[in-house]
Amino acid sequence: MVMPMAVRARTITKCFGDVIALDGVDLDVAEGRIHGLVGPNGAGKTTLLGLLLGLAAADSGRLEILGAPQGRAPAGVAGFVDGPGLYPSLTARQNLAALTALRGPDPGAPGIDDVLERVGLIQVADDRTRGFSLGMRQRLGLAAALLARPRLLVLDEPANGLDPSGKRQVHRVLTELARNGTAVVLSSHRMDDVEALCSEVTILATGRVVFSGPLAKLAAENRELDYRLGTSDPDAARRLAADTPGVRVVAGTGLLIVRALTPALDTLVTALVQGGIAVRELTPVVSPLEAAFLELTDQQEAAR
C-alpha cells in the first residue's frame, strides 16, 4: 500500500556563502511514521529541519510538505530547531498562553493544561521557565508544538537532557502522535532513542544522504557487525563459529564475540540449532545504526 507523504524532497540544495550545507538531498517521510535524521556534526541536519519548518528556503530542488510545494511551511507543521524559544520570565502555562494568543483562535486545539499533562509538566505549570532544566524546556517545547495539532512534527534533539522518566513520557507522546497519523521527523545523536522510536532513518554526511530507509535495512547492508553470542555449549559454539564461512570469533570463552554479515550469522544460528545447542543471547555489540554512524565519522576524520 502506498502511504501518503508528509514530506517529499528532491535534490534539495542549500548554501551559506561558500559552505554547501545540503547537496542534492532526497527525503521521503510518510504520514504516521517517525523518521530519524542522524549524522555527524555539520552534516546538514539542522539546515534540513529548518527547511521543513519554513525557517529558510532551499536554493534549488523541490520540497513538498503535506502535499503542497513549499517555500514556507503550511499550517499543520510545528516543532523546534536548536531548542524551543521560551520567555524565561513567564511560567510554563503563561508561555503556552502567549503562544496561543499569537496563533489566534483554534476551536479544535487542545487545552494548555491538557498538553502540559501529556508531557509531564502539569505539576510545574506555574513555575517560571528560567528555572527549568534542559529536559523540562524540551518537554515544554513539545507541549507548545502539540497546541498546533501538527500533521508534521519536526524536532531537534527532543530527548536532550531528559531523565529516564521524561524520556519515557516523550516517547509515549511521539508514538501516540504517529499512531494517529502525524508524521514526525526528529534529529538526535542518541542512537538508542532513534532505534526505539523510528521505523525509518536518513543518515547525512557533509550535506549528502548516504543512507535512507528502514532501520532493518541497515543490518542487511554490506557491513560486518560484532555480536554477543551466548549458548548452552560455548566450546561447541566456538568450533561451529570457526567452521562457518564468513564468521570470525573475535573474543570470548563463555560468551563469544563473533563478527559476521547477516547471511553468515543466519547460517551459524541454523548450525547451532541443528547441533542441539541452545542460543541464549544474540545481540549486536554496536547496533547497525551506531556502526554506520561511527563508520561515517571515521571516514570524515580520515578525509581531513
Backbone as a ProteinNet text record, in pm:
[ID]
protein_1_A
[PRIMARY]
MVMPMAVRARTITKCFGDVIALDGVDLDVAEGRIHGLVGPNGAGKTTLLGLLLGLAAADSGRLEILGAPQGRAPAGVAGFVDGPGLYPSLTARQNLAALTALRGPDPGAPGIDDVLERVGLIQVADDRTRGFSLGMRQRLGLAAALLARPRLLVLDEPANGLDPSGKRQVHRVLTELARNGTAVVLSSHRMDDVEALCSEVTILATGRVVFSGPLAKLAAENRELDYRLGTSDPDAARRLAADTPGVRVVAGTGLLIVRALTPALDTLVTALVQGGIAVRELTPVVSPLEAAFLELTDQQEAAR
[TERTIARY]
83.9	0	88.3	56.1	132.8	86.5	181.9	148.7	151.1	51.8	58.9	183.8	245.8	370.8	346.9	402.1	400.8	515	627.4	743.5	793.4	814.5	879.8	979.4	1106.6	1212	1294.2	1326.3	1405.6	1517.3	1638.2	1761.3	1768	1740.6	1742.6	1887.5	1914.7	2046.9	2031.6	2119.3	2118.6	2261.3	2297.5	2433.3	2427.9	2532.5	2552.9	2688.4	2685.2	2810.5	2877.7	3002.2	3076.8	3054.9	2978	2955	2829.5	2844.7	2730.9	2675.9	2560.4	2500.9	2424.2	2352.8	2278.5	2311.1	2338.5	2388	2307.7	2195.5	2115.7	2043.2	1981.9	1919.3	1779	1753	1619.2	1569.9	1441.3	1383.8	1236.3	1192	1050.4	1011.9	905.2	853.1	703.6	659	517.4	439.5	311.3	223.3	219.2	214.7	206.1	336.2	448.3	578.9	667.8	757	860.5	990.6	1046.5	1164.5	1282.5	1389.7	1508	1604.6	1669.4	1770.1	1897.9	2001.5	2125.4	2244.6	2355.6	2479.1	2574.2	2700.9	2798.9	2764.6	2827.1	2811	2850	2771.3	2799.5	2751	2670.9	2624.4	2511.3	2442.6	2331.8	2195.8	2193.2	2065.6	1982.7	2044.3	1971.3	1919.9	1999.7	1955.8	1832.6	1833.3	1719.1	1594.9	1610.1	1495.7	1439.4	1528.2	1483.1	1401.8	1439.8	1363	1223.7	1216.9	1086.9	994.6	1051.9	972.4	944.1	997.2	975.3	1058.1	1164.8	1251.6	1348.9	1365	1452	1398.9	1448.7	1408.8	1529.6	1506.4	1614.4	1660	1787.1	1838.8	1792.1	1778.4	1729.5	1669.8	1597.9	1530.8	1383.2	1313.5	1168.8	1134.6	1056.9	1014.7	863.1	799.5	655.2	629.8	546.7	510.7	359.5	312.6	169.8	100.7	170.4	113.2	124.7	183.1	190.2	334.9	369.6	504.9	528.5	649.6	670.9	794	774.4	884.1	873	746.5	718	636.7	647.8	574.7	425.9	338.5	194.2	142.9	13.6	-49.7	-41.2	-29.6	-18.3	123.8	219.6	360.4	403.8	468	514.2	642.1	710.6	833.2	933.8	1058.7	1163.3	1299.1	1387.8	1526.8	1614.1	1722.8	1813.4	1742.3	1647.9	1577.5	1457.9	1355.6	1235.7	1261.3	1193.6	1201.9	1102.7	1153.3	1068.5	1095.2	993	1009.3	1049.4	1173.7	1219.1	1147.1	1092.3	1025.8	881.4	830.2	692.9	690.2	578.9	561.6	537.6	539	511.3	372.8	273.6	136.8	129	196.4	192.8	262.8	371.5	437.8	342.1	269.7	178.1	59	14.1	-95.5	-54.7	70	118.5	125.9	171.6	180.3	41.5	-54.2	-192	-249.5	-221.7	-272	-211.9	-82.5	-18.2	-77	-110.6	-163.3	-307.9	-380.6	-521	-608.6	-739.4	-832.5	-832.8	-838.8	-849.6	-940.8	-1069.1	-1164.9	-1128.8	-1054.6	-1021	-891.6	-820.1	-689	-704.7	-608.3	-613.8	-591.9	-634.8	-616.1	-472.6	-433.3	-297.1	-266.1	-358.6	-333.5	-328.5	-403.5	-402.5	-263.8	-200.9	-69.9	37.9	24	119.2	110.8	-8.6	-27.7	37.2	21.5	74.2	225.8	293.1	439.6	495.7	407.5	453.2	497.7	440.7	481.4	368	256.4	143.4	176.2	264.1	298.1	382.2	446.5	529.5	471.8	343.1	280.2	293.5	299.6	305	444	544.4	682.9	740.8	826.2	890.5	991.6	996.2	1078.3	1227.5	1264.7	1407.9	1473.6	1393.8	1449	1435.5	1386.7	1367.3	1499.9	1511	1625.9	1613.6	1722.3	1719.8	1608.7	1596.1	1493.1	1353.2	1330.1	1198.7	1168.7	1268.8	1246.8	1212.9	1279.4	1248.5	1104.1	1061.2	923.6	822.3	857.3	766.8	760.1	873.1	870.9	781.2	782.3	693.6	548.1	520.1	383.8	336.2	425.6	390.1	356.2	432.3	405.3	271.4	235.9	109.9	-10.7	3.4	-107.1	-148.6	-56.5	-84.5	-151.1	-176.3	-234.1	-157.9	-27.3	54.5	23.2	25.2	24.9	168.2	260.1	403.4	471.8	542.4	612.8	762	834.5	978.5	1050.8	1139.6	1203.4	1354	1427.2	1572.2	1615.3	1672.2	1718.2	1610	1492.7	1383.3	1411	1500.3	1530.1	1650.7	1701.7	1820.5	1791.9	1872.1	1858.6	1749	1682.6	1572.5	1623.1	1562	1588.1	1503.9	1524.5	1450.6	1299	1246.2	1101.9	1054.2	1129.2	1093.1	1104	1206.6	1223	1106.9	1066.9	954.2	827.8	808.2	690.9	693.2	807.2	819	801.6	862.6	847.5	701.3	629.4	488.6	408.6	435.9	363.9	390.6	516.7	550.7	491.2	492.7	435	285.1	216.4	72.6	41.5	122.2	101.4	112.9	217.1	235.9	121.7	76.9	-34	-160.1	-175	-292.1	-269.8	-157.1	-137.6	-40	13.7	110.8	246.1	309.2	447	541.3	644	741.7	880	951.4	1091.1	1173.1	1265.2	1345.7	1494.1	1572.3	1717.4	1768.9	1864.4	1918.2	2056.2	2142.5	2270.5	2258	2140.5	2117.3	2067.7	2157.9	2119.6	2013.1	2017.2	1917.8	1778.2	1766.6	1636.7	1585.5	1672.5	1632.6	1585.3	1660.7	1625	1496	1471.4	1349.6	1225.6	1240.5	1125	1100.1	1207.1	1195	1181	1091.3	1079.4	1173.7	1210.1	1299.5	1401.2	1512.2	1618.1	1687	1729.8	1814.5	1945.4	2056.2	2188.7	2250.5	2290.6	2355.1	2502.8	2581.9	2724.3	2765.2	2824.9	2868.3	2760.7	2636.9	2527.8	2465.1	2508	2454.6	2391.7	2290.8	2228.8	2315.2	2360.6	2440.4	2360.5	2247.5	2155.4	2019	1914.1	1777.8	1689.8	1619.3	1532.5	1501.8	1438.5	1405.5	1531.2	1519.8	1634.2	1682	1588.4	1625.9	1715.6	1702.9	1784.4	1931.7	1960.2	2099.5	2173.7	2105.4	2168.6	2193.7	2114.5	2130.9	2233.6	2278.6	2380.1	2512	2601.9	2728.2	2822.9	2788.2	2865	2871.3	2991.1	3005.6	2981.1	2917.6	2894.7	2946.3	2980.2	3016.7	2891.2	2875.6	2759.5	2804.3	2731.5	2748.6	2666.8	2732.9	2666.7	2678.1	2566.5	2560.9	2485.2	2542.9	2482	2489.3	2424.8	2428.5	2558.9	2635.4	2762	2865	2931.7	3024.1	3136.7	3191	3302	3256.8	3143.2	3091.8	3052	2996.1	2958	3079.9	3189.5	3313.7	3362.6	3358.1	3404.6	3316.1	3184.2	3093.9	3114.8	3133.6	3155.2	3283.3	3388.8	3516.2	3504.6	3411.9	3395.4	3292.5	3223.6	3120.3	3181	3172.4	3229.3	3169.2	3255.2	3210.4	3195.2	3221.8	3210.6	3348.8	3382.6	3509.4	3481.6	3550.1	3540.9	3640.1	3588.4	3672.7	3728.3	3644.7	3687.7	3589.1	3628.1	3536.8	3565.5	3527.4	3534.4	3394.5	3327.6	3189.8	3095.8	3089.5	3011.7	3102.3	3068.3	3153.7	3121	3220.4	3200.4	3235.6	3137.2	3161.2	3135.1	3207.5	3192.5	3144.7	3037.3	2980.5	2882.7	2858.1	2744.9	2620	2504.2	2379.3	2360.1	2385.5	2364.9	2453.3	2579.2	2667.9	2621.5	2571.8	2521.1	2399.6	2312.8	2196.2	2240.8	2346.2	2398.1	2449.1	2519.1	2570.4	2456.8	2354.4	2242.3	2173.6	2156	2095.2	2179	2311.7	2401.1	2395.9	2386.5	2378.1	2250.3	2139.1	2011	2011.3	2062.5	2067.7	2160.7	2259.5	2351.7	2302.2	2179.3	2123	2177.5	2234.4	2291.5	2192.1	2149.7	2053.3	2121.1	2057.3	2106	2034.8	2110.6	2053.4	2067.1	2162.4	2178.7	2242.8	2188.3	2248.5	2212	2302.5	2276.6	2398.9	2376.9	2490.7	2565.2	2697	2777.3	2752.9	2750.7	2714.2	2603.4	2494.4	2380	2418	2342.2	2370.5	2370.8	2278.7	2273.6	2397.5	2436.9	2555.9	2681.5	2686.8	2801.4	2812.7	2699.2	2700.2	2743.2	2693.9	2730.6	2881	2935.3	3078	3162.3	3115.3	3188.5	3195.7	3082.7	3080.6	3173.4	3168.3	3253.8	3400.5	3436	3575	3618	3527.4	3559.4	3583.3	3501.1	3518.6	3651.1	3685.5	3812.4	3929.6	3921.6	4029.1	4045.2	3934.1	3939	3994	4007.4	4055.1	4206.4
-118.3	0	124.6	219.2	343	437.4	480.1	570	715.1	797.4	940.8	1001.6	1092.2	1151.7	1285.8	1299.6	1429	1516.6	1453.7	1525.3	1452.6	1527.2	1473.4	1579.4	1548.9	1642.2	1577.7	1655.4	1605.2	1703.8	1653.3	1726.6	1864.2	1867	1992.9	2036.4	2160.1	2219.2	2349.2	2368.7	2491.4	2529	2652.2	2702.1	2824.8	2840.6	2961.9	3017.4	3112.7	3161.2	3050.7	3022.3	2916.1	2778.1	2773.7	2645.8	2578.5	2455.2	2378.2	2297.3	2340.3	2272	2147.9	2155.9	2043.2	2032.1	1910.2	1889.4	1778.7	1818.2	1721.3	1620.9	1667.9	1578.6	1536.3	1405.9	1349.4	1299.3	1319.1	1273.4	1245.3	1127.4	1091.7	1054.1	1115.4	1082.4	1060.2	939.8	906.2	953.4	979.2	1012	894.6	925.8	821.7	750.1	804	743	837.6	778.9	856	831.5	936.1	927.2	993.3	918.1	970.5	1033.6	1138.9	1208.7	1212.5	1143.3	1134.5	1164.5	1193.5	1221.7	1298.9	1304.6	1379	1527.5	1598.2	1743.4	1805.6	1902.8	1968.2	1893.1	1787.8	1707	1773.4	1871.4	1938.9	1910.7	1842.6	1805.1	1927.1	2022.5	2139.4	2221.5	2232.7	2306	2240.8	2108.9	2038.6	2054.7	2044.8	2065.4	2207	2304.4	2442.1	2460	2390.5	2396.6	2336.5	2226.8	2162.9	2252.4	2331	2421.4	2554.6	2574.7	2700.5	2814.7	2785.2	2890.6	2941.5	2868.1	2906.4	2838.7	2881.4	2822.7	2760	2652.2	2586.3	2673.2	2661.5	2733	2667.3	2535.7	2462.5	2330.6	2266.2	2142.7	2166.6	2060.4	2067.5	2008	2083.7	2040	2049	1936	1931.4	1891.2	1969.5	1940.8	1930.1	1817.4	1789.8	1810.1	1768.2	1767.2	1896	2000.1	2129.6	2171.2	2221.9	2276.2	2391	2392.1	2485.3	2572.4	2699.1	2785.9	2817.1	2817.9	2837.9	2719.5	2688.6	2574.8	2606.6	2512.6	2536	2514.7	2542.9	2509.1	2358.6	2319.6	2177.5	2131.8	2224.8	2192	2264.6	2191.6	2251.1	2181.8	2243.6	2185.2	2292.4	2251.1	2346.9	2296.6	2392.9	2367.1	2444.7	2381.9	2445.9	2482.8	2401.3	2423.5	2515.1	2497.4	2580.9	2722.9	2818.4	2957.5	2983.8	3020.5	3041.8	3178.4	3230.4	3353.8	3314.5	3338.9	3288.9	3349.6	3470.3	3534.9	3489.4	3413.9	3364.9	3221.1	3181.6	3042.7	2954.8	2824	2731.5	2757.9	2774.2	2799.4	2932.2	3035	3165.9	3162.7	3086.9	3072	3014.2	2911	2848.7	2939.8	3015.1	3109.2	3218.6	3266.8	3369.2	3314.4	3191.1	3129	3110.5	3069.8	3052.1	3184	3292.6	3424.3	3468.4	3436.9	3474	3397.8	3271.8	3189.7	3223	3276	3305	3188.9	3211.2	3109.4	2983.6	2869.5	2740.7	2653.9	2645.9	2573.8	2427.4	2366.2	2225.3	2199	2305.1	2287.3	2231.5	2151.5	2100.3	2213.5	2192.2	2291.6	2294.6	2407.6	2424	2321.3	2303.3	2204.4	2062.8	2039	1905.8	1870.9	1967	1935.9	1932.3	2015.6	2009.9	1874.4	1823.3	1690.6	1583.2	1594.3	1491.8	1482.3	1596.1	1593.7	1586.8	1574.1	1556.1	1682.6	1796.6	1923.2	1992.3	1925.8	1993.1	2035.6	1962.4	1996.6	2123.3	2163.3	2285.3	2390.3	2380.5	2470.7	2617.3	2646.6	2785.9	2827	2748.5	2785.3	2862.3	2961.9	3037.5	2947.8	2962.1	2870.8	2900.5	3014.1	3041.8	2938.5	2874.4	2773	2631.1	2617.7	2484.7	2423.4	2294.6	2221.4	2210.1	2164.8	2146.3	2050.5	1939.6	1843.3	1899	1980.5	2041.6	2140.7	2215.3	2308.8	2232.9	2119.3	2040.2	1990.8	1946.4	1897.5	2010.9	2130.9	2243.9	2281.3	2269.5	2294	2195.1	2070.2	1970.4	2004.9	2048.6	2089.4	2203.2	2299.9	2410.9	2361.8	2265.1	2209.8	2137	2069	1994.9	2087.3	2210.8	2306.7	2331.9	2313.2	2339.3	2221	2112.6	1990.6	1952.4	1929.1	1913	1784.8	1796.7	1679.5	1641.3	1736.8	1711.9	1778.1	1698.2	1747.7	1732.6	1843.4	1846.5	1882.2	1793.3	1811.4	1793	1882.9	1877.3	1833.7	1714.3	1658.6	1665	1604.4	1616.7	1549.1	1450.5	1381.6	1440.6	1553.1	1614.9	1656.9	1607.5	1647.5	1577	1479.6	1412.5	1301	1290.7	1175	1058.2	935.9	820.9	838.5	900.5	920.8	1017.8	1128.4	1226.3	1169.2	1088.1	1027.7	933.9	855.4	764.1	842.6	957.1	1040.4	1092.5	1143.7	1198.5	1088.1	973.7	862.2	822.8	822.2	784.3	884.8	1013.5	1116	1100.7	1083.9	1074.1	948.7	840.3	716.4	730.6	795.9	818	908.5	1012.1	1101.3	1025.2	943.9	866.9	769.1	706.8	612.4	680.7	809.6	885.1	957.8	927.2	978.4	1092.3	1145.7	1254.5	1200.3	1268.6	1235.8	1310.4	1241	1301.6	1287.1	1398.1	1396.3	1446.5	1363.1	1405.3	1381.2	1477	1466.4	1433.5	1339.3	1303.9	1242.5	1268.7	1199.7	1074.9	1053.7	936.3	822.6	730.3	621.2	532.8	518	433.7	492.4	626.3	689.8	670.7	688.2	671.4	528.5	432.6	291.2	254.8	315.8	285.8	345.6	460.6	533.7	519.5	515.1	537.4	407.4	410.9	298.9	316.9	440.2	470.3	575.3	579.1	673.4	722.6	848.1	904.6	947.2	903.5	938.8	1039.7	1153.8	1259.4	1265.6	1297.5	1323.3	1430.6	1537.8	1652.8	1695.8	1704.7	1756.7	1660.3	1535.5	1437.3	1320	1260	1140.2	1019.9	948.7	828.6	701.4	716.6	604.1	660.9	598.6	634	511.5	473	357.2	298.9	182.3	116.8	82.4	88.2	53.6	-88.9	-179.1	-318.1	-332.5	-239.4	-248.6	-223.8	-147.1	-120.6	-250	-341.3	-468	-553.4	-531	-609.5	-549.2	-426.6	-364.8	-441.9	-417.3	-491.6	-438.4	-470.2	-419.3	-527.3	-568.8	-667.3	-602.2	-678.3	-632.7	-737.4	-691.6	-782.6	-815	-943.1	-988.9	-1063.9	-1043.4	-1125.9	-1252.4	-1366.7	-1495.2	-1579.6	-1599.6	-1684.4	-1812	-1926.4	-2055.7	-2150.6	-2266.2	-2369	-2448.4	-2437.7	-2511.2	-2421	-2333.8	-2236.1	-2299.2	-2409.4	-2471.8	-2521.8	-2590.5	-2638.8	-2521.9	-2416	-2298.5	-2232.1	-2226.7	-2168.7	-2249.7	-2382.3	-2466	-2446.9	-2441.6	-2421.6	-2284.1	-2182.5	-2047.3	-2041.2	-2107.7	-2108	-2180.1	-2276.2	-2353.6	-2293.6	-2186.9	-2126.6	-2019.5	-2032.7	-1931.5	-1793.6	-1693.8	-1556.7	-1516.1	-1608.8	-1578.4	-1584.7	-1482.9	-1482	-1472.3	-1554.1	-1543.8	-1436.5	-1328.4	-1214.3	-1230.5	-1276.5	-1286.6	-1373.7	-1406.6	-1473.7	-1621.2	-1671.5	-1815.4	-1867	-1803.8	-1840.6	-1768.4	-1635.2	-1551	-1511.3	-1555.8	-1530.5	-1396.4	-1336.8	-1222.6	-1270	-1268.6	-1312.4	-1195.6	-1194.5	-1087	-1149.1	-1092.2	-1152.7	-1057.9	-1081.7	-1022.7	-1100.7	-1042.2	-1106.2	-1245.8	-1267.1	-1402.4	-1508	-1474.2	-1569.7	-1596.9	-1493.9	-1512.9	-1605.3	-1590.5	-1678.4	-1823.8	-1843.9	-1979.5	-2038.6	-1957.7	-2004.3	-2041.8	-1957.6	-1986.2	-2117.2	-2137.5	-2261.6	-2382.9	-2369.5	-2479.7	-2507.5	-2404	-2422.6	-2497.6	-2457	-2521	-2667.1	-2688.5	-2826	-2913.4	-2851.6	-2925.7	-2941.1	-2897.9	-2912.8	-2814.9	-2704.1	-2602.8	-2487.5	-2457.2	-2350	-2214.3	-2121.7	-1984.3	-1901.2	-1853.9	-1780.3	-1629.8	-1587.2	-1443.7	-1425.2	-1332.7	-1293.5	-1147.8	-1059.9	-916.4	-845.6	-740.1	-663.5	-594	-597.6	-519.8	-370.9	-333.3	-198.7	-214.9	-138.9	-155	-118.3	-167.4	-130	20.7	92.1	237	303.4	263	322.2	286.1	162.9	122	207.6	234.6	319.7	461.2	512	646.6	655.3	556.7	557.4	545.1	464.3	449.8	582.6	654.6	785.4	883.5	883.2	973.5	944	816.6	777.6	821.2	805.9	847.4	996.9	1075	1219.6	1259.4	1193.6	1224	1190.4	1078.4	1036.3	1131	1194.8	1283	1421.3	1451.8	1585.9	1597.8
0	0	0	-88.3	-96.5	13.3	98.3	208.4	161	201.8	170.7	233.8	161.1	206.5	275.4	395	461.7	412.3	376.8	323.8	200.2	94	-24.6	-73.1	-61.1	-103.1	-214	-314.3	-425.4	-459.2	-458.3	-495.6	-429.1	-298.8	-224.8	-201.8	-236.8	-214.5	-137.1	-38.6	38.9	72.5	40.8	67	156.4	234.3	313.4	272.7	180.7	123.9	44.7	79.3	10.3	72.3	181	250.2	194.4	147.7	98	215.7	267.2	382.5	340.6	228.2	173.8	25.9	-19	-154.9	-223.1	-286.8	-360.4	-272.3	-165.4	-66.7	-111.5	-105.5	-123.7	11.8	37.1	164.3	145.9	190.6	192	334	383.5	515.9	502.4	531.3	518.9	640.7	620.6	732	829.7	958.3	1059.2	1087.5	1042.1	1064.8	1145.2	1224.5	1293.8	1219.8	1163.2	1077.1	1146.8	1165.2	1231.6	1133.4	1177.9	1098.4	1180.9	1134.3	1211.4	1121.3	1185.3	1113.8	1202	1164.1	1243.4	1249.7	1342.5	1348.8	1215.9	1171.5	1045	923.3	945	832.3	755.2	815.2	748	809.4	923.5	985.1	1024	1094.2	1140.4	1022.9	918.2	799.4	738.4	728.1	670	756.5	887.4	976.1	960.4	946.3	926.9	799.6	693	568.8	589	662	684.5	766.6	857.4	940.3	871.3	751.4	681.1	732.8	807.1	859.3	754.4	646.6	535.7	410.7	296.2	168.7	101.3	29.6	-42.7	-159.3	-194.8	-311.6	-440.9	-439.4	-556	-510.2	-601.5	-568.6	-543.4	-511.2	-489.1	-353	-275.5	-143.5	-134.1	-106.6	-83.6	60.3	128.5	266.8	275.6	323.3	333.5	198.8	93.2	-40.3	-118.2	-59.3	-126.7	-147.4	-268.4	-289.9	-193.7	-134	-25.2	-41	-4.9	29.3	177.4	223.7	365.3	415.3	542.8	596.9	606.7	569.9	577.5	718.4	737.1	863.7	884	1008.6	1037.9	1061.2	1054	1079	1206.1	1297.3	1422.9	1466.1	1560.9	1613.5	1650.5	1667.3	1702.4	1656.9	1634.1	1598.3	1696.2	1740.7	1837.7	1967	2007.8	2133.7	2115.7	2199.1	2188.6	2235.6	2173.6	2216.3	2328.7	2444.8	2561.2	2622.2	2692	2768.8	2910.8	2952	3082.7	3201.5	3185.7	3299.2	3315.1	3218.3	3226.1	3275.5	3330.2	3372.2	3249.6	3271.8	3161.6	3103.7	3190.4	3143	3069	3120.4	3054.2	2918.5	2907.2	2778	2674.5	2712.8	2618.1	2588.9	2687.3	2665.2	2566.9	2580.4	2488.4	2346.4	2332.8	2200.5	2140.8	2222	2174.9	2126.8	2198.5	2158.5	2026.2	2004	1878	1760.4	1781.3	1672.1	1639.1	1735.2	1711.2	1752.5	1750.7	1799.1	1711.8	1777.1	1709.4	1795	1759.2	1844	1867.7	1774.6	1789.6	1862.5	1900.6	1964.5	2105.3	2149.1	2286.6	2386.7	2509.4	2613.1	2662.9	2720.5	2770.7	2878.7	2972.1	3077.1	3021	2913.5	2852.1	2799.5	2728.2	2670	2777.8	2880.6	2991.8	3062.8	3075.6	3136.3	3049.8	2919.1	2828.5	2834.3	2853.9	2856	2998.1	3097.2	3234.2	3304.7	3266.9	3329.3	3404.3	3423.3	3486.9	3630	3697.7	3836.6	3847.3	3736.7	3738.4	3643.9	3615.7	3518.2	3556.8	3687.4	3733.1	3779.5	3742.1	3771.1	3652.4	3682.6	3574.2	3502.7	3372.2	3292.1	3303.4	3362.3	3378.3	3470.4	3554	3643.1	3589.9	3468.8	3412.9	3369.3	3386.9	3334	3182.1	3118.7	2973.8	2932.8	3004.2	2970.1	2985.4	3088.2	3107.4	2996.3	2952.2	2840.8	2713.1	2690.7	2572	2575.9	2692.5	2703.8	2687.2	2735.2	2716	2568	2498.6	2354.6	2282.3	2326.5	2267.2	2297.4	2419.8	2455.2	2365.3	2339.4	2251.7	2111.5	2063	1929.8	1926.6	2035.5	2039.2	2029.1	2074.9	2066.2	1921.7	1828.6	1687.1	1616.9	1690.5	1630.5	1503.3	1513.1	1392.4	1316	1184.9	1096.5	1061.9	1079.4	1066.7	1184.8	1263.3	1381.4	1357.4	1370.1	1342.7	1471.5	1517.6	1647.7	1637.4	1701.2	1705.4	1845.2	1857	1983.9	2092.3	2067	2163.8	2297.7	2301.7	2427.4	2499.7	2450.4	2509.3	2653.4	2747.3	2886.6	2963.5	2901.9	2970.3	3061.6	3179.6	3264.6	3211.7	3263	3209.6	3211.5	3316.7	3324.5	3216.7	3200.4	3098.5	2958.7	2937.1	2804.9	2773.6	2871	2850.7	2816.3	2884.2	2859	2715.6	2672.9	2537.4	2433.1	2456.3	2362.7	2348.8	2461	2457.3	2373.2	2392.3	2316.2	2166.9	2128.6	1986.4	1923.7	1996.7	1945	1924.4	2017.7	2004.1	1885.2	1867.1	1752.9	1621.3	1609.3	1486.5	1465.6	1572.5	1561.8	1509.4	1539.3	1494.2	1362.2	1294.3	1159.4	1143.7	1253.1	1243	1198.9	1106	1067.3	1160.6	1208.1	1298.2	1236.3	1227	1184.9	1302.5	1349.2	1463.3	1436.7	1481.2	1474.3	1612.9	1620.5	1750.8	1736.2	1835	1845.7	1931.1	1991.4	2074.6	1987.5	1953.4	1865.7	1929.4	2062.9	2128.6	2115.9	2121.9	2103.9	1961.5	1864.7	1725.2	1701.4	1752.4	1731.5	1804	1919.6	1994.9	1929.5	1863.9	1813.9	1664.3	1586	1442.8	1364.3	1266.6	1173.8	1056.2	1027.1	915.7	959.4	889.3	924.7	799.3	803.3	698.3	763.2	705.2	755.5	660.7	715.9	638.4	671.4	571.3	591.1	491.9	541.7	459.6	361.6	410.7	330.6	233.2	234	139.4	213.4	150.9	206.3	170.3	272.7	249	275.9	343.1	361.9	395.1	341.8	380.1	360.8	465.2	455.3	590.8	594.9	721.5	799.9	931	1015.3	989.4	961.7	937.5	816	722.6	600.8	629.3	736.5	771.8	802.7	871.1	906.5	783.2	678	556.4	461.1	492.4	408.3	420.9	330.6	327.7	436.5	562.8	675.7	783.9	819.7	926.2	1061.7	1151.7	1288.1	1385.7	1506.4	1614	1694.8	1729.6	1805.2	1929.8	2039.3	2157.5	2139.2	2151.6	2130.7	2257.6	2324.3	2442.3	2410.5	2444.9	2412.2	2531.2	2515.5	2619.4	2616.8	2508.8	2497.1	2428	2504.9	2444.2	2362.8	2409	2335.9	2200.1	2196	2067.4	1977.5	2037.8	1959.8	1896.8	1972.5	1918.8	1799.4	1809.8	1699.1	1575.2	1596.1	1483	1419.5	1504.6	1452.2	1369.4	1418.2	1345.3	1211.9	1203.1	1080.2	984.2	1025.8	941.8	853.3	720.4	630.3	657.4	662.3	682.6	827	921	1063.4	1127	1206.1	1279.5	1428.5	1506	1651.1	1695	1749.1	1785.8	1926.5	2019.4	2159.1	2234.6	2358.5	2449.4	2463.9	2580	2606.6	2638.9	2737.1	2766.8	2672.9	2688.5	2598.3	2482.1	2362.2	2246.3	2182.6	2119.7	2031.9	1891.7	1801.7	1664.7	1570.6	1459.6	1360.2	1229.3	1173.1	1052.6	986.1	856.5	787.4	826.4	804	843.1	783.4	652.6	597.8	664.4	692.7	758.6	901.3	968.2	1104.1	1103.2	1003.9	991.9	974.7	895.5	874.5	1005	1084.9	1212.6	1307.6	1316.1	1406	1365.2	1235.4	1186.9	1227.9	1214.3	1250.9	1400.6	1481.6	1626.3	1664	1606.4	1638	1592.6	1472.9	1422.4	1506.1	1568.9	1654.6	1796.4	1822.9	1956.8	2058.4	2012	2100.3	2112.8	2234.9	2258.2	2246.7	2174.6	2163.9	2270.2	2368.1	2480.5	2465.5	2387.6	2361.5	2225.8	2148.6	2021.5	1998.2	2034.8	2025.3	1968.2	1888.1	1838	1951.2	1946.4	2040.8	2017.1	1891.6	1848.3	1746.5	1759.9	1670.5	1527.1	1428	1289.2	1266.2	1332.8	1315.9	1373.4	1493.4	1553.8	1475.6	1422.5	1341.9	1216.8	1152.2	1032.8	1067.9	1180.7	1225.5	1251.8	1323.9	1354.7	1229	1134.8	1009.2	934.7	931.8	865.7	935.8	1068	1144.6	1118.3	1116.3	1089.6	948.9	854.1	717	708	779.9	778.3	842.3	953.7	1019.9	928.6	856.6	768.3	649	609	493.4	525.9	654.7	692.6	670.3
[MASK]
++++++++++++++++++++++++++++++++++++++++++++++++++++++++++++++++++++++++++++++++++++++++++++++++++++++++++++++++++++++++++++++++++++++++++++++++++++++++++++++++++++++++++++++++++++++++++++++++++++++++++++++++++++++++++++++++++++++++++++++++++++++++++++++++++++++++++++++++++++++++++++++++++++++++++++++++

